[in-house]
Amino acid sequence: MELYNIILGVALLLFGRKLFWFFVGIAGFIVGVEFSSMFLADQPQWIIVLIGLCTGGLGSVLAIFAQRFAFALAGFYAGSYMALLLVQPFISSKMIIIFVIIGGLIGASASFWILDPILMVLSCIVGAGAIVNSLNLQHITGILTFVLLVAAGMFVQARLFTRLDSQPND
């Protein structure tokens, strides 16, 4: 599962803003797998993956058909995943849900109002978080790697998509 998270994280780092539906789907899959792994740890792996596929699929379908709502959903996924990464080492799993919901609501409201730039930032955060979480890096190394990956992803997306957006349409 770790290799998939790294591959999906790299995809989000590089293309999350432009492939919005893909970002929502991957973020939904990652969040679904993380939560189901925490709360359904005694279940078979296929159930955990199925839950991730369902949450990712729901997000992708909404991103295609209800884009404005999907922006908020993507922000909720990203905000909740970021909150999970930040508080998981410090508090019990019963208290995590409160922080995850608050982080999700902050991410949702930011995505709803600031759309395009926040998509780039959130996709980089989720992508970097998925990669660092999969690599099981120690505290300082993990934080530095996370920050460097977010910065690199934002740089690549800003350069790549500014150039693509400025090209004339045929």
Helices and strands as residue ranges (DSSP letters): H 2-15, H 20-39, H 45-65, H 67-87, H 93-135, H 139-166
